[in-house]
Amino acid sequence: MNKKGFILGVLVGGVAGACAALLTTPVSGENLRGQIKDSTNDWMKMANDIKDDAIELKESVSNLTKEGKEIFTELATDVKVAVEEWQQDISSNRENLQKEMQEIQDTIAKLEQQFKNKG
């Protein structure tokens, strides 16, 4: 809303300034009408250019927002997959470590049993 107000203020201020300058300048009526017509055409062209630029800016922001959402979605998916793969890798390693620890404990228990039987 502030942008619209600013643009409208620029346009109204420009038109008012141009009108004031034209009306206070000593020229003939025919020249004055010609200057007003030329000035009006220039201001209309400028207003259309500003409108076109605003539309282009809006489209650029919209496209950037869409691209940002797509990139964020892809990144979130990639992170999720990476975390799941990491958890699977750790899970298999953890199971292997637990098996090895159990084998070591079993071996120690057997050795203790052998020492008790011989002793």
C-alpha positions, 0 to 999 in steps of 0.5 A: 500500500505504501508503494502505491501511495508513493507512486501516486504522490510522485505522479500527482506532484509531477503533474501539479508541478508541470501545470504550475510551471506551464501556467506561470510561464508567459506564453500564448494560449496556443503554445500553452495548450501544446505544452500541456498536451505534450506534457500530459503525453510525457506524464502518461508515458512515464506513468505507463512505464512505472506501471510496467516496471511495477508489474515486472517487479511483481512477477520477478518477486513471484517467480523468486518466491516460487523458486525459493519454495522449490529449492527449500522443498528439494533441500528439505527432501535431500536433508531428510534422505541424508538423515535416514541414510545416516540412521540406517548406517549407524543402525547397522554399525550399532548392531555389528558392534553389539554382536561383537561385544556379545561375542567378546563377553561370551569368549571372556565367560568361556575363558573364566569358566575354563580357568575355574574348571582347571583351578 
